[in-house]
Amino acid sequence: MIIQYLLSRYEKTGLAFLIVMAALAIFVPLSNLFIPPSSAFHVPTHVMSLMGKYLCFAILAISLDLVWGYCGILSLGHGAFFALGGYAMGMYLMRQIGTRGVYAHPVLPDFMVFLNWKELPWFWYGFDLFPFAIVMALFAPGLLAFVFGWLAFRSRVTGVYLSIITQALTYALMLAFFRNDMGFGGNNGLTDFKDILGFSVQAQGTRATLFFLTALTLIGTYMLCRWMTITSFGKVLVAVRDAESRTRFLGYRVEHYKLVAFTVSAALAGLAGALYVPQVGIINPSEFAPANSIEAVVWVATGGRGTLVGAAVGAVVVNFAKTWFTTGALAPYWLFVLGGIFIFVTLAMPSGIVGTLQQWAGRRRAGKADEAKPPVAQAAE
């Protein structure tokens, strides 16, 4: 009943997405752990980790689609929220290294010992606890989005001006995190992780568990965002997207709706970053790069803005293409390919992959309904 309610608008598309994700969450880890490598159904560990990275990007894309596709906020700084969540998890993983680091210090990470830090900075306190790290992965990007959104939306900054400010935000954070005195590892970032909850991050079972949790988180993210968009709250978001001045004239506090959506979106992006870091093994300031946020916009546009499922599909499709191109002789031309994908989708499929397929299916159903009408009814029309 709940699933039927949540998928009332695009029931077949949403249900298919949930079924596929649930199947992947179960099949991929089991295949990796219990099917021998000689079998064609075995999923190698490196492939599973790569797929887990794609699913993290899919969570980021859905979070961006929530504010862009339904509220009209084109954020070019969502990579900052993703990176902040990643740093929160990275700080926890660094605290788990202990005396197994290069300098064997029981408290300070290696880069702090190398830079001659004498004590752990106050903002690293608590990150030896996993629950605290998860809370901070949600709270830090959510708080930043809340403060930024409260100032921007209250001042009625919209359109391209808001997009430029969000891009400036992530660029400023990138420059700040590159500094060694910030206490986040400088340009090298955080790496050389050992354990997560007492289990080796390199162990096959840990990798399988991380993939399973990432798939479940993607399902939960989709369900939450779908619920937000099909309720009265979501209808107001769409009204703000299509006619903000008219919505405000009707008495709605537009800035409040935008602020809630933006904050929730940022927290989800931070959660995606927290799941991303233990699977790739590193987090550094390059994750704040504005190009990463722009790439996320391309994912959403490619899959289908305002569909949620399309955002996830676009993230997987574009990143699979990126992997395929950058591992061969065509690596120097990837940015040209990415630009070509964006131009092609904008001109040929403005609704994206999923949006276009839904439109085609709608026209087909409408055509069949017209054919089923009696000749007298068709003549009357």
GUSE-251479 format. One record per residue: residue in one letter; x, y, z of N, C-alpha, C, O in turn. Coordinates in steps of 0.1 Angstrom, whole numbers, plus 5000, padded with zeros to 4 digits. Last residue first. Example, Ala and Ser with C-alpha at 12.3 -4.5 7.8 and 13.67 -1.06 7.14 Angstrom:
2
S512849785071513749895071512950005079513450115080;A513249435078512349555078513249675078514249675085;
***
This chain:
381
E484651384680485851464684486451534673487451614674;A482851244666482351354674483551444678483351564680;A484351044655483851144646483351264654483551384649;Q484950894678486050954671485551064662486151174660;A482350814684483050894694484150964687484451084689;V481850644662480950764665481650864674481550984672;P483750444664483850534653482950664656483350774651;P484850394698483950364687484050474677484350584680;K488350364708487050444708486150404697486650374686;A490750254704489750174710488350234711487350174713;E492250454693491850344684490750254690489950204683;D492650604716491950654705491450554696490350554691;A494250424731492950464736492050524726490850494725;K496550414715495750294717494350324722493350264718;G497450674719497050634706496250504706495250494699;A498050674746496950764741496450724728495250724724;R500150494747498850464754497750554749496650504747;R501950654732501550514727500250474734499350424727;R502350874748501750884734501250754729500150754723;G503550744770502250814771501550834758500350814757;A505950644759504950554764503550614766502550554763;W507150894753506850794742505750694747504850664739;Q507450994779506651064769506250974758505050974753;Q509150804789507850814795506950894786505750854785;L511450844773510750714773509350724779508450664774;T512051104782511651084768510950944767509950934760;G512751064809511651144805511151124791509951124789;V514950894806513750844812512550924809511450874806;I516751074792516450934788515150884793514250844785;G515451414788516351314793515951174788514951154781;S514051614777513451554789514351444794513951374804;P515351684754515351774765514751724778515051774788;M516951534732516151474743516051564755516651534765;A518251704714517551594709516551534719515451484716;L519451914730518851934717517851824713516751854708;T520451794754519651924754518851944741517751994742;V521751574745520551554753519751684753518551674752;F523851694730522951604723521651584731520551594726;I525151834750524551904739523551824732522451874729;F525951624767525151734772524451804761523251834762;I527651484750526451414756525451524761524251514758;G529651674745528751624734527551554739526451574733;G530851684770530151804764529251764753528151824752;L531851424771530851474781530151594776528951604777;V533651434749532551344749531451384759530251384755;F535451624759534751654747533451564745532451604741;L536351484781535651604783534851654771533751704772;W537751264768536551244776535751374778534451364777;Y540051264754538951324748537651314756536551344751;P542051134767542251274766540951344760540851464761;A541150854765541050934778541151084776540451154782;L541250684744540350794742540350884755539550984755;A542550454750543350554743542550684741543050784738;G541050374782541650344769542350464763542750554770;T539750464804540650354806541250304793542050214793;T537950664797539250704804540150584807541250614811;F535750534786536650614778537950644784538950644777;W534750384807535050314795536050404786536950344780;T534250574826535150464829535650404816536850374815;K532250724812533550794816534550684819535750694815;A530250544810530850594798532250654801533150644794;F529550524837530050404830530750444817531850394814;N528750784841529950744848530450614842531650584841;V526450794825527550884822528850834829529850844822;V524850584838525150584823526450674820527350624814;V524550674865525250544861525650544847526850494844;A523350924861524550914869525350784865526550784863;G520950854848521950934841523250924848524350924841;V519650704868520050634855521150714848522150664843;A519150904887520050784890520550714878521750684877;A517551074871518751124877519751004880520951014877;G515350904866516250944855517551004860518550974854;V514150894891514750764885515750804874516750744873;L513651174891514351104902514950984897516150964898;T512451354874511951224874512551134885511951024888;G513651604869512251604874511651464874510451454875;R515551524841515351614852513851604856512951604848;G517151264830515851314830515551394842515251344853;G519751184823518751084827517351134827516451064823;T520951424816521051314807519951214811519251164802;A520551594838519951634825519951514816519051504808;V522051454857520551474859519951504846518851454843;W524651464847523951334849522451354850521751274844;V525051744846524951664833524351534835523551484827;V525251784873524151844866523951774852522851754848;A527651654878526451604884525151664877524151594876;E529351824865529251694860527951634865527251564858;I529352044882528752064869528551924862527551904855;S530651924904529251974905528551984892527451954890;N533151894892532451774897530951804899530051724896;A534052154887533752064876532951944880532151884872;P534652264912533352294905532952204894531852184891;A535952034936536152104923534852134917533952054916;F535951884958535152014959535252084945534552184944;E537551674953536151644953535351774953534151774950;S540151774958539651774944538151744943537551774932;P540751734985540051864981539551864966538751944963;N540051384990540951494989540151624984539051604979;I539851055001539051184999540051295000540851305009;I539950704994540550834996539550944995538450934988;G538650464989539850464997540550594998541650595003;V536250394977537350434968538650444976539750444970;Q534750314999534750224987535850264978536350174970;P534850505019535450375022535550285010536250185010;V533550725003534950725007535550585010536550555005;Y530850684998531750684987533150654992533950584985;L529350725020529450585015530450575004531050465002;A529751005023530150915034530250765029531150695033;G528451095000529951105001530451015012531550965010;A525851035006526450974995527950984995528650884992;L525551215027525451065030526050995018526750895021;G525651455013526651425023526651275026527751215028;A523251434999524551434992525651405001526651334997;L521451455020521551325012522851325004523451215003;A521951715028522251605037522351475030523151395033;A521051855005522451865009522851745019523951685018;S518351795006519151754994520651754998521351664994;V517551925029517451775028518351725017518951625018;T518152195021518752135033518751985032519751915034;F516352225000517852244998518652185009519652115007;A513852195011514252105001515752114999516452004997;V513852405030513752265035514252175024515052075027;L514152625013515152605023515052455028516152395030;K511852624998513052604991514152575001515052494998;Y509952675018509852545010511252525004511752405004;H510752925027510752815036510752685029511452585032;E510453095005511753075010511852955019512852885020;V507653095002508453024992509852994997510352884995;R505053075019506353125022507353045014507952945018;Y502053155000503053055005504453125008504853215001;G500353344989500453335004501453235009501653225021;L500153394963499053314969499253294984498353244990;F502553524958501453604959500253534965499353594971;R504253294956504353384968503153474969502753504981;T503253204932503153114944503353204956502553184966;R504053414915502653384917502453294929501453314937;S506853384917506153514921504653484924504153534933;E507353124906507653164920506953284925506453284936;A506352914887505853044889506153094903505153094911;D507752664886507152714874506752864875506752934865;R508852634912509752614900509052684888509752754881;V506652664928507752754930508652754917509052854912;A505252434920504652574917505752674918505752774911;V506852244929506752254915506152384911506552454901;L506552284957507852294951507752314936508452404930;V503852224959504252364961505652384955505952494949;K504051954955503252034946503552184947503652254937;G505451874977506051864964505351944954505952004945;F503551914998504851984998505551984984505952094979;S501651734991501351874989502551964990502652064983;T503551464976502751524987502451664983502851724973;I505451394958504051364955503051414965501851404963;T507951464969507551524956506051494953505451574945;M508451314992508451464992507851524980507151634981;W508451054981507351094991507251244991506151304992;R510751074966509451054959508251094968507351154964;C512651104986512451214976511051194969510451294966;L512350854999512150975006511851094996510851164999;M512850674978511550664984511250794992510150844991;Y515550744972514550754962513150764968512350844965;T516750674996516850814991515750834981515050944981;G516350394997515750485007515750635003514750705005;I517850314975516450294976515750384986514650444982;L520350404984519850464972518350434971517550524968;T520650245007520550385009519950454996519250544997;L520849994994519750025003519550175005518450215005;A523350034981522050004973520850034982519850094977;T524950065003524850174994523550154985522850254983;L524749815016524349935023524150055013523150135015;F526049654995524649635000524049755007522849795004;F528649764995527749774983526249754987525449834982;L529449705021529349845017528449865004527649955003;T529449425019528549495028528349635025527249685025;A531549385001530149344997529149415006528049445001;R533649495015533249555002531849514999531049594994;T533749305036533449445039533049525026532049605027;G534449075022533149085029532749225032531549265031;Q537049135014535949115004534549125010533649185004;A538849405029538249265029537149255020536349345018;Q539549665031539949595019539449455018539549385008;V538849745056538149805044538449735031537749755021;S538349515082539249575072538449625060537649555054;F536349605109536549525098537449595088537349715085;G535849795129536649685133536949585121537649485123;L534449995116533749915126534549795129533849685132;I536949975093535650045095534749945104534449835100;D540450025089539349955094538050045093538150165093;K542350175072542550035076541249965079540949865073;F543350415047542350365057542650215059543050135051;D544850585031545550475038544650425050545050395061;T543750935034543850805028544550705037544750725048;L542851265028542751155038542751025031541951005022;G544851505011543651455017543751355027544851345034;N546851634998546851484998545551425003545151315000;N546551905003546251854989546251694988545651644979;G545551865037546051945026545651885012544551825011;G544451735060545451665051545951745039546651685031;F543051905075542351805068543251735058542751675048;G543952135087543852015095543051905089542551815096;M544552375077543152355079542952225088541952215094;D547152395070546852435083545352425086544952455097;N547252315043547652225053547252265067546952175076;R544752385020545652445029546052335040545052275046;F542652285006543952255001545052305011546252265009;F540352385018540852245022542152205016542752115021;A540152635005540452625020540952485024541852475032;L539652564979540852634982541252624997542352615001;M537152434983538252364977539552434980540552364984;L535552644992535852535001537052454996537852405004;A535452804969536152854981536452744991537552744997;Y534052634952535452664949536152724961537352694963;T531552624965532352494964533852524961534752454965;L530852894962530952834975531852704975532752694983;A530752934935531753004942531952944956533052934961;Q528452784930529752744924530852814931531952754934;T526552934943526852794948528152744942528852674949;I526653164927527053174941527353034947528353014954;I525753074903527053124904527553124918528753094921;S523053014910523952904905525452944906526252864910;L522053264917522153164927523153054923523953004931;Y522153374891522953434902523153334913524253324919;V520453234876521853214873522653274884523853234886;G517853204900518353194886519853174886520453104894;T517953424929517453314921518153304908519053384905;V517553564960518553534950518153414942517953304948;R516053654982515453634969516453624958516153674947;S517053665007517453784998516853764984517053854976;R516253415015515653535022515953655014515153755014;F517953264999516453264996515753375003514853434998;A520453325011520253344997518753354994518353444987;L520253265039520753395034520353425020519853535016;W519353005038518553105045518953245041518153335039;G521352875023519952885018519152995025518453065018;F523452885042523552945028522252965022521953075017;V522352745063522852885065522852955051522453065050;F521652495051520652575058521052725059520352815056;A524152405041523052435031521952525038521452615031;L525452365065526052465055524952505045524752625042;L523852175076523952305083524452405073523952515073;G524251965058522952015060522952155066522152245062;P526951905060526451965047525052025049524752125043;A526851835088527751935083527251995070527052115069;F524951625092524751755098525551865091525051975089;L525751395078524451455075524351595079523851685072;A528251355089528151345074526751405069526751455058;M527551355116528251475110528251475095528251575089;V526451105118525651225121526251345115525551435109;I528650945112527450945103526551065105526051125096;A530351015134530751045120529551045110529451125102;F528850915155529151055154529551095140529051195135;P528950635149527650705149527850855148527050925141;F531750585152531050575140529750645139529450715130;L534150775169532950705170532150705157531950805151;D536250935165536550805167535350715169535450585170;F535251195163535251115151535850975152536050905143;G535451325187534251255184534251165172533451075171;Y537551595175536951515186535651445182534851505175;W538251755155538451605152537951525164537851405163;F538152005164537051965154537251815150536451765142;W540352045179539052025186538051965176537151895181;P543251855168542351975168541051945174540551825173;L545551685189544451675179543551795180543151845190;E548851835191547651775197546551775186546651845176;K551051905176551251855189550051785195550251695203;W552251865143551151905151551351835165551751725165;N554151835122554551865136553451925144553652015152;L553451715099553451865099553751925113553652045116;F553551455106554551505096554651655097555651715095;V551351435123552651415129553751465119554751535124;M549351485104549551575115550951565122551551665125;F549551265088549951395082550051505093550851595091;D548851045105550251065100550551205095551551255098;P546751155133546951095119548351125114548951225119;L547251105168547351195156547451115143548251015142;V547150875185546050965184546051045171545051055163;P549450715185548150655189546950745187545850695186;H551550695157551050775168549650725172548850695163;A553150575136552650495148552250585160552550545171;Y553850675112554550735124554050665137554550705148;V552250525096553650535093554450575105555450525109;G549750345116550250445106551750445105552450375112;R549050195137549350125125549750215114550150175103;T548050325159549550305158549950235146551150205144;G545250455142545950435154547450425152548050495144;I543050425124544350375121545250355133545850245135;Q540650545131540750405134542150345131542450235134;R540950805123541050785137541150635140541650605151;M540350765095541750805099541950785114543050745119;L537650715096538550615092539950645096540750555099;Y536750975105536450855113537450745109538050685118;M537551125083538051155096537851035105538751005113;G535951015062537350995062538051025075539050965079;M533351095070533650955071535150935070535650845077;A533851375066533351325079533651175080534151135091;Y534451375039535551415048535051365062535951325070;G531951315027533151225026534251255036534851155041;G530451535034530151405039531251305038531451225047;L531951715018531851735033531451605040532051565050;A531451624992532751614998532751635013533551565020;F528651674990529151544988530551524995530851425002;F528751954992528051875002528451725002528651665012;A530252014969530752054982530051974993530751935002;G528651934948529851854950530451894964531151804970;H526752124945526452004953527651914956527551834965;G526952364932527852344943527552214951527952204962;L525152454914526452414909527452394920528652404917;S521752404914522852414922524152364915524152254910;L519052544904520152484897521452504905522052614904;I515952504915517252554920518352484913518652364916;G513452404909514052504899515352564904515752664899;C512252204922512152334928512852444919512652564922;Y512551974907511252004913511052144919509952194921;G515151964896514051914888512651954894511751974886;W516652074918516652134904515452094896514752174890;V516151934941516052084941516052144927515452254925;L516151664933515051714942514951864941513851924941;D518451634918517251644911516051694920515151754915;L520351614939520351734931519051744923518551864921;S519551364948519551474958519551604950518851704953;I520151204926518751224930518651334940517651414939;A522951234925522151284914520651304918520051404915;L523751104949524051254947523151304936522651424938;I522950844942522350914953522551064952521651144955;A524650804920523250804918522450874930521550944927;F527150794933526850904924525350914921524851024919;C526750554946526950674954526650794945526050894950;L526650384924525350404932525550524941524550594943;Y529250404915528150454906526950474914526250574912;K530450274936530750414934529750474925529250584928;G529450014932529150084945529350234943528650314948;M530749954909529349964909528850044921527950124920;L533349934919533050034909531550054908531150174907;S533049714936533349844942533149954932532650064936;M532449514917531449554927531749684934530849764936;V534949514904533749554896532649594906531949694904;H536549424924536849554918535649604910535349724910;T535549164928535449264939535649404933534949494937;P533449024902534749044909534649164919533749254917;V530848814902531048954901532348984909532448974921;H529948524884530748584895531048734892531348764881;F528748404863527948484872528648544883528048624892;A530648234852530248364844529348454853529248574849;S533048104874531648114869531448244862532048344865;S535548134886535448064873534048074867533948054855;P535048234912535548324901535448264887535348334877;P532048094926533448094923533848184912533048204903;I529848274947529948214934531448214930532048314931;F529948414971529648264971529748194958529848074957;L530648684969531048604980530948454978531848384983;N529548784945530948804948531448714959532648674958;S526848704947527648654936529148674939529948584936;L526148854970526148704970526948644959527648544961;P526449124959527249074971527248924972528348864974;V524449104937525949134935526749094947527749024945;F521849024947522648944938524148974938524948884939;I520949234964521049104969522049014960522848944966;A521149474950521549474964521749334969522649304978;L519949404926521349424927521849414941522949364943;A517249384935517949264930519449284930520149184933;A516749644943516749544953517449414948518149344956;M517049774918517949804929517949694940519049664945;V514849654904516249644899517249664910518249594912;I512749744920512949604918514449574914515049484919;L512950024917513049964931513349814929514149764937;F512450054890513750094896513950034909515049984912;A509849954887510949884880512349924886513149834888;L508550154902508550014907509649934900510349854907;G508950374886509550374899509550234905510550194911;T507650294862509050334862509650324876510750264877;K505050244871505850134864507350174864508150084867;E504250484883504250364890505150254884505950194891;Y504450774886505150694876505350554882506450514885;R502550834907502650914895503350834884502750824873;S502650654928501350674921501450754908500650744900;L504550554945504750544931503550574922503350524911;L503550584970504750654967504950654952505550754946;Y501350404970501150544972502350624967502150734960;Q502650164966501750204956501450354957501250424947;I504150154990504850164978503850214967504250294958;I501950125008502850245009503550264996503650374991;M500849885000500050005000500950135000500650224993;
***
